[in-house]
Structure formats: structure tokens, C-alpha cells
């Protein structure tokens, strides 16, 4: 049984992905993907590596994800699935890399500064 484990990250989210040969089922935090991600766009994002690699319906994914919001979690799962596919079949690496699925998105939320309402927003200037 070719089981494969990989981690994916995005924003504050971390996903642990286990890929098993199967029928294309994705389980996220012990729930079906349709239940965990109600928005179709998020489901499309995390299925992207399967479509690009041309292995849709050949692997089952069991995912544990925590931290961040739904969008970051979907991105983390996508990153983890892409990494796991490359571990299973190194020939897929150029295809997935070309689509940017193996690159960890480095963008993070900028910290809030003291004396300001947000990271960059300033209080309204008043001369008098």
C-alpha cells in the first residue's frame, strides 16, 4: 500500500495530508470535503493539484488542517497534496512546479503597530 504523508502551509494554516490509492475521496478533519468547505471555489482550489497532475479520482486524501481561516486552509491543503503527489511520482514535479503549486505562498498578515488602529492605517490627522 503506497501511503504518502506531506505537509502544506499557507498564512497561519498547516495541513497534514495522507494520500492513498483510491477513488478520489477527500476527508478533511474527519468530514467529507463538501461538508468542511461549503464554497465550491475552495473545493476547486484544493483539487487543483489532482487536475494538473492528471490523476483525478486515483487517490484518496485524508487531511488534518488547523489554524487560519477557510481560504488559508484550502491553500495549505493544496500545497500539501501537491507535495505528496511529487513524493509518490517525481515525474509530476515539473508540471506542478510550472503551475506554482509547490511554492509556499510567503505572504503573511502584517502586525498591528501601537498607536494605530491597524498595521498601516493611521488615525485621522487634525491640525487643530
mmCIF file of the C-alpha atoms, coordinates in Angstrom:
data_MODEL
# 
_entry.id   MODEL 
# 
loop_
_atom_site.group_PDB 
_atom_site.id 
_atom_site.type_symbol 
_atom_site.label_atom_id 
_atom_site.label_alt_id 
_atom_site.label_comp_id 
_atom_site.label_asym_id 
_atom_site.label_entity_id 
_atom_site.label_seq_id 
_atom_site.pdbx_PDB_ins_code 
_atom_site.Cartn_x 
_atom_site.Cartn_y 
_atom_site.Cartn_z 
_atom_site.occupancy 
_atom_site.B_iso_or_equiv 
_atom_site.pdbx_formal_charge 
_atom_site.auth_seq_id 
_atom_site.auth_comp_id 
_atom_site.auth_asym_id 
_atom_site.auth_atom_id 
_atom_site.pdbx_PDB_model_num 
ATOM 1   C CA . UNK A 1 1   ? 0.000   0.000  0.000   1.00 0.00 ? 1   UNK A CA 1 
ATOM 2   C CA . UNK A 1 2   ? 1.608   3.265  -1.155  1.00 0.00 ? 2   UNK A CA 1 
ATOM 3   C CA . UNK A 1 3   ? 0.742   5.687  1.613   1.00 0.00 ? 3   UNK A CA 1 
ATOM 4   C CA . UNK A 1 4   ? 2.274   9.131  1.481   1.00 0.00 ? 4   UNK A CA 1 
ATOM 5   C CA . UNK A 1 5   ? 2.466   11.933 4.040   1.00 0.00 ? 5   UNK A CA 1 
ATOM 6   C CA . UNK A 1 6   ? 3.202   15.596 3.301   1.00 0.00 ? 6   UNK A CA 1 
ATOM 7   C CA . UNK A 1 7   ? 2.678   18.969 4.980   1.00 0.00 ? 7   UNK A CA 1 
ATOM 8   C CA . UNK A 1 8   ? 1.368   22.128 3.344   1.00 0.00 ? 8   UNK A CA 1 
ATOM 9   C CA . UNK A 1 9   ? 1.238   25.669 4.700   1.00 0.00 ? 9   UNK A CA 1 
ATOM 10  C CA . UNK A 1 10  ? -0.449  28.959 3.846   1.00 0.00 ? 10  UNK A CA 1 
ATOM 11  C CA . UNK A 1 11  ? -0.910  32.069 6.005   1.00 0.00 ? 11  UNK A CA 1 
ATOM 12  C CA . UNK A 1 12  ? -1.452  30.662 9.526   1.00 0.00 ? 12  UNK A CA 1 
ATOM 13  C CA . UNK A 1 13  ? -2.788  27.292 8.349   1.00 0.00 ? 13  UNK A CA 1 
ATOM 14  C CA . UNK A 1 14  ? -0.935  23.983 8.454   1.00 0.00 ? 14  UNK A CA 1 
ATOM 15  C CA . UNK A 1 15  ? -2.249  20.870 6.697   1.00 0.00 ? 15  UNK A CA 1 
ATOM 16  C CA . UNK A 1 16  ? -1.047  17.282 7.079   1.00 0.00 ? 16  UNK A CA 1 
ATOM 17  C CA . UNK A 1 17  ? -2.019  15.239 4.012   1.00 0.00 ? 17  UNK A CA 1 
ATOM 18  C CA . UNK A 1 18  ? -2.043  11.447 3.645   1.00 0.00 ? 18  UNK A CA 1 
ATOM 19  C CA . UNK A 1 19  ? -2.510  10.193 0.077   1.00 0.00 ? 19  UNK A CA 1 
ATOM 20  C CA . UNK A 1 20  ? -3.757  6.646  -0.502  1.00 0.00 ? 20  UNK A CA 1 
ATOM 21  C CA . UNK A 1 21  ? -4.648  4.900  -3.769  1.00 0.00 ? 21  UNK A CA 1 
ATOM 22  C CA . UNK A 1 22  ? -8.433  5.103  -4.084  1.00 0.00 ? 22  UNK A CA 1 
ATOM 23  C CA . UNK A 1 23  ? -11.392 6.699  -5.797  1.00 0.00 ? 23  UNK A CA 1 
ATOM 24  C CA . UNK A 1 24  ? -10.793 10.428 -5.260  1.00 0.00 ? 24  UNK A CA 1 
ATOM 25  C CA . UNK A 1 25  ? -12.448 10.889 -1.856  1.00 0.00 ? 25  UNK A CA 1 
ATOM 26  C CA . UNK A 1 26  ? -11.119 13.764 0.261   1.00 0.00 ? 26  UNK A CA 1 
ATOM 27  C CA . UNK A 1 27  ? -11.697 13.755 4.018   1.00 0.00 ? 27  UNK A CA 1 
ATOM 28  C CA . UNK A 1 28  ? -10.845 16.975 5.893   1.00 0.00 ? 28  UNK A CA 1 
ATOM 29  C CA . UNK A 1 29  ? -10.743 16.819 9.704   1.00 0.00 ? 29  UNK A CA 1 
ATOM 30  C CA . UNK A 1 30  ? -12.879 13.641 9.617   1.00 0.00 ? 30  UNK A CA 1 
ATOM 31  C CA . UNK A 1 31  ? -15.587 15.295 7.466   1.00 0.00 ? 31  UNK A CA 1 
ATOM 32  C CA . UNK A 1 32  ? -16.248 14.962 3.726   1.00 0.00 ? 32  UNK A CA 1 
ATOM 33  C CA . UNK A 1 33  ? -14.740 17.871 1.773   1.00 0.00 ? 33  UNK A CA 1 
ATOM 34  C CA . UNK A 1 34  ? -18.235 19.061 0.678   1.00 0.00 ? 34  UNK A CA 1 
ATOM 35  C CA . UNK A 1 35  ? -19.231 19.461 4.318   1.00 0.00 ? 35  UNK A CA 1 
ATOM 36  C CA . UNK A 1 36  ? -15.992 21.109 5.521   1.00 0.00 ? 36  UNK A CA 1 
ATOM 37  C CA . UNK A 1 37  ? -15.697 23.543 2.575   1.00 0.00 ? 37  UNK A CA 1 
ATOM 38  C CA . UNK A 1 38  ? -19.218 24.665 1.620   1.00 0.00 ? 38  UNK A CA 1 
ATOM 39  C CA . UNK A 1 39  ? -17.913 27.071 -1.088  1.00 0.00 ? 39  UNK A CA 1 
ATOM 40  C CA . UNK A 1 40  ? -17.245 25.483 -4.466  1.00 0.00 ? 40  UNK A CA 1 
ATOM 41  C CA . UNK A 1 41  ? -14.252 27.790 -5.126  1.00 0.00 ? 41  UNK A CA 1 
ATOM 42  C CA . UNK A 1 42  ? -12.404 26.472 -2.072  1.00 0.00 ? 42  UNK A CA 1 
ATOM 43  C CA . UNK A 1 43  ? -13.024 22.879 -3.164  1.00 0.00 ? 43  UNK A CA 1 
ATOM 44  C CA . UNK A 1 44  ? -11.710 23.760 -6.633  1.00 0.00 ? 44  UNK A CA 1 
ATOM 45  C CA . UNK A 1 45  ? -8.549  25.244 -5.087  1.00 0.00 ? 45  UNK A CA 1 
ATOM 46  C CA . UNK A 1 46  ? -7.702  22.124 -3.101  1.00 0.00 ? 46  UNK A CA 1 
ATOM 47  C CA . UNK A 1 47  ? -8.461  19.745 -6.014  1.00 0.00 ? 47  UNK A CA 1 
ATOM 48  C CA . UNK A 1 48  ? -6.188  21.703 -8.365  1.00 0.00 ? 48  UNK A CA 1 
ATOM 49  C CA . UNK A 1 49  ? -3.054  19.504 -7.913  1.00 0.00 ? 49  UNK A CA 1 
ATOM 50  C CA . UNK A 1 50  ? -5.026  16.385 -8.917  1.00 0.00 ? 50  UNK A CA 1 
ATOM 51  C CA . UNK A 1 51  ? -6.300  18.085 -12.110 1.00 0.00 ? 51  UNK A CA 1 
ATOM 52  C CA . UNK A 1 52  ? -2.889  19.488 -13.074 1.00 0.00 ? 52  UNK A CA 1 
ATOM 53  C CA . UNK A 1 53  ? -1.178  16.119 -12.485 1.00 0.00 ? 53  UNK A CA 1 
ATOM 54  C CA . UNK A 1 54  ? -3.951  14.301 -14.362 1.00 0.00 ? 54  UNK A CA 1 
ATOM 55  C CA . UNK A 1 55  ? -4.643  11.867 -11.522 1.00 0.00 ? 55  UNK A CA 1 
ATOM 56  C CA . UNK A 1 56  ? -8.202  12.937 -10.656 1.00 0.00 ? 56  UNK A CA 1 
ATOM 57  C CA . UNK A 1 57  ? -10.044 10.050 -8.985  1.00 0.00 ? 57  UNK A CA 1 
ATOM 58  C CA . UNK A 1 58  ? -6.949  7.892  -8.460  1.00 0.00 ? 58  UNK A CA 1 
ATOM 59  C CA . UNK A 1 59  ? -6.063  8.898  -4.892  1.00 0.00 ? 59  UNK A CA 1 
ATOM 60  C CA . UNK A 1 60  ? -7.935  9.394  -1.634  1.00 0.00 ? 60  UNK A CA 1 
ATOM 61  C CA . UNK A 1 61  ? -6.707  12.193 0.631   1.00 0.00 ? 61  UNK A CA 1 
ATOM 62  C CA . UNK A 1 62  ? -7.040  12.195 4.404   1.00 0.00 ? 62  UNK A CA 1 
ATOM 63  C CA . UNK A 1 63  ? -6.270  15.682 5.682   1.00 0.00 ? 63  UNK A CA 1 
ATOM 64  C CA . UNK A 1 64  ? -5.817  17.224 9.111   1.00 0.00 ? 64  UNK A CA 1 
ATOM 65  C CA . UNK A 1 65  ? -5.739  21.013 8.970   1.00 0.00 ? 65  UNK A CA 1 
ATOM 66  C CA . UNK A 1 66  ? -5.679  23.658 11.686  1.00 0.00 ? 66  UNK A CA 1 
ATOM 67  C CA . UNK A 1 67  ? -5.079  27.382 12.093  1.00 0.00 ? 67  UNK A CA 1 
ATOM 68  C CA . UNK A 1 68  ? -6.194  30.293 9.946   1.00 0.00 ? 68  UNK A CA 1 
ATOM 69  C CA . UNK A 1 69  ? -9.455  30.623 8.053   1.00 0.00 ? 69  UNK A CA 1 
ATOM 70  C CA . UNK A 1 70  ? -11.083 28.532 5.362   1.00 0.00 ? 70  UNK A CA 1 
ATOM 71  C CA . UNK A 1 71  ? -9.231  30.191 2.474   1.00 0.00 ? 71  UNK A CA 1 
ATOM 72  C CA . UNK A 1 72  ? -5.818  29.688 4.074   1.00 0.00 ? 72  UNK A CA 1 
ATOM 73  C CA . UNK A 1 73  ? -6.718  26.119 4.973   1.00 0.00 ? 73  UNK A CA 1 
ATOM 74  C CA . UNK A 1 74  ? -7.720  25.339 1.388   1.00 0.00 ? 74  UNK A CA 1 
ATOM 75  C CA . UNK A 1 75  ? -4.397  26.774 0.191   1.00 0.00 ? 75  UNK A CA 1 
ATOM 76  C CA . UNK A 1 76  ? -2.476  24.735 2.764   1.00 0.00 ? 76  UNK A CA 1 
ATOM 77  C CA . UNK A 1 77  ? -4.254  21.533 1.694   1.00 0.00 ? 77  UNK A CA 1 
ATOM 78  C CA . UNK A 1 78  ? -3.483  22.304 -1.969  1.00 0.00 ? 78  UNK A CA 1 
ATOM 79  C CA . UNK A 1 79  ? 0.205   22.755 -1.104  1.00 0.00 ? 79  UNK A CA 1 
ATOM 80  C CA . UNK A 1 80  ? 0.256   19.505 0.902   1.00 0.00 ? 80  UNK A CA 1 
ATOM 81  C CA . UNK A 1 81  ? -1.471  17.465 -1.817  1.00 0.00 ? 81  UNK A CA 1 
ATOM 82  C CA . UNK A 1 82  ? 0.974   18.768 -4.441  1.00 0.00 ? 82  UNK A CA 1 
ATOM 83  C CA . UNK A 1 83  ? 3.947   17.828 -2.242  1.00 0.00 ? 83  UNK A CA 1 
ATOM 84  C CA . UNK A 1 84  ? 2.530   14.363 -1.568  1.00 0.00 ? 84  UNK A CA 1 
ATOM 85  C CA . UNK A 1 85  ? 1.958   13.755 -5.298  1.00 0.00 ? 85  UNK A CA 1 
ATOM 86  C CA . UNK A 1 86  ? 5.589   14.644 -6.030  1.00 0.00 ? 86  UNK A CA 1 
ATOM 87  C CA . UNK A 1 87  ? 6.749   12.202 -3.341  1.00 0.00 ? 87  UNK A CA 1 
ATOM 88  C CA . UNK A 1 88  ? 4.635   9.468  -4.928  1.00 0.00 ? 88  UNK A CA 1 
ATOM 89  C CA . UNK A 1 89  ? 5.694   10.269 -8.500  1.00 0.00 ? 89  UNK A CA 1 
ATOM 90  C CA . UNK A 1 90  ? 8.731   12.590 -9.006  1.00 0.00 ? 90  UNK A CA 1 
ATOM 91  C CA . UNK A 1 91  ? 7.884   12.853 -12.734 1.00 0.00 ? 91  UNK A CA 1 
ATOM 92  C CA . UNK A 1 92  ? 4.978   15.177 -11.815 1.00 0.00 ? 92  UNK A CA 1 
ATOM 93  C CA . UNK A 1 93  ? 7.293   17.789 -10.266 1.00 0.00 ? 93  UNK A CA 1 
ATOM 94  C CA . UNK A 1 94  ? 7.887   19.943 -13.405 1.00 0.00 ? 94  UNK A CA 1 
ATOM 95  C CA . UNK A 1 95  ? 4.148   20.037 -14.170 1.00 0.00 ? 95  UNK A CA 1 
ATOM 96  C CA . UNK A 1 96  ? 3.161   21.044 -10.619 1.00 0.00 ? 96  UNK A CA 1 
ATOM 97  C CA . UNK A 1 97  ? 6.054   23.496 -10.263 1.00 0.00 ? 97  UNK A CA 1 
ATOM 98  C CA . UNK A 1 98  ? 5.094   25.225 -13.537 1.00 0.00 ? 98  UNK A CA 1 
ATOM 99  C CA . UNK A 1 99  ? 1.594   25.825 -12.125 1.00 0.00 ? 99  UNK A CA 1 
ATOM 100 C CA . UNK A 1 100 ? 3.122   27.205 -8.888  1.00 0.00 ? 100 UNK A CA 1 
ATOM 101 C CA . UNK A 1 101 ? 1.598   24.519 -6.664  1.00 0.00 ? 101 UNK A CA 1 
ATOM 102 C CA . UNK A 1 102 ? 4.865   23.527 -4.955  1.00 0.00 ? 102 UNK A CA 1 
ATOM 103 C CA . UNK A 1 103 ? 5.807   27.071 -3.919  1.00 0.00 ? 103 UNK A CA 1 
ATOM 104 C CA . UNK A 1 104 ? 4.806   28.053 -0.401  1.00 0.00 ? 104 UNK A CA 1 
ATOM 105 C CA . UNK A 1 105 ? 2.993   31.406 -0.565  1.00 0.00 ? 105 UNK A CA 1 
ATOM 106 C CA . UNK A 1 106 ? 5.149   33.575 1.745   1.00 0.00 ? 106 UNK A CA 1 
ATOM 107 C CA . UNK A 1 107 ? 2.548   36.294 2.369   1.00 0.00 ? 107 UNK A CA 1 
ATOM 108 C CA . UNK A 1 108 ? 1.548   36.736 5.993   1.00 0.00 ? 108 UNK A CA 1 
ATOM 109 C CA . UNK A 1 109 ? -0.573  39.334 7.777   1.00 0.00 ? 109 UNK A CA 1 
ATOM 110 C CA . UNK A 1 110 ? 1.437   42.379 8.833   1.00 0.00 ? 110 UNK A CA 1 
ATOM 111 C CA . UNK A 1 111 ? 1.404   43.010 12.571  1.00 0.00 ? 111 UNK A CA 1 
ATOM 112 C CA . UNK A 1 112 ? -0.602  45.845 14.072  1.00 0.00 ? 112 UNK A CA 1 
ATOM 113 C CA . UNK A 1 113 ? 1.533   48.757 15.288  1.00 0.00 ? 113 UNK A CA 1 
ATOM 114 C CA . UNK A 1 114 ? 0.874   50.503 18.582  1.00 0.00 ? 114 UNK A CA 1 
ATOM 115 C CA . UNK A 1 115 ? -0.676  53.963 18.373  1.00 0.00 ? 115 UNK A CA 1 
ATOM 116 C CA . UNK A 1 116 ? -2.529  52.992 15.189  1.00 0.00 ? 116 UNK A CA 1 
ATOM 117 C CA . UNK A 1 117 ? -5.879  51.310 14.548  1.00 0.00 ? 117 UNK A CA 1 
ATOM 118 C CA . UNK A 1 118 ? -4.355  48.745 12.136  1.00 0.00 ? 118 UNK A CA 1 
ATOM 119 C CA . UNK A 1 119 ? -0.984  47.789 10.649  1.00 0.00 ? 119 UNK A CA 1 
ATOM 120 C CA . UNK A 1 120 ? -0.755  50.772 8.306   1.00 0.00 ? 120 UNK A CA 1 
ATOM 121 C CA . UNK A 1 121 ? -3.929  52.783 8.832   1.00 0.00 ? 121 UNK A CA 1 
ATOM 122 C CA . UNK A 1 122 ? -3.370  55.967 10.832  1.00 0.00 ? 122 UNK A CA 1 
ATOM 123 C CA . UNK A 1 123 ? -5.849  57.949 12.884  1.00 0.00 ? 123 UNK A CA 1 
ATOM 124 C CA . UNK A 1 124 ? -7.286  60.929 11.019  1.00 0.00 ? 124 UNK A CA 1 
ATOM 125 C CA . UNK A 1 125 ? -4.932  63.915 11.102  1.00 0.00 ? 125 UNK A CA 1 
ATOM 126 C CA . UNK A 1 126 ? -6.370  67.069 12.576  1.00 0.00 ? 126 UNK A CA 1 
ATOM 127 C CA . UNK A 1 127 ? -4.400  70.334 12.549  1.00 0.00 ? 127 UNK A CA 1 
ATOM 128 C CA . UNK A 1 128 ? -6.498  71.793 15.379  1.00 0.00 ? 128 UNK A CA 1 
# 
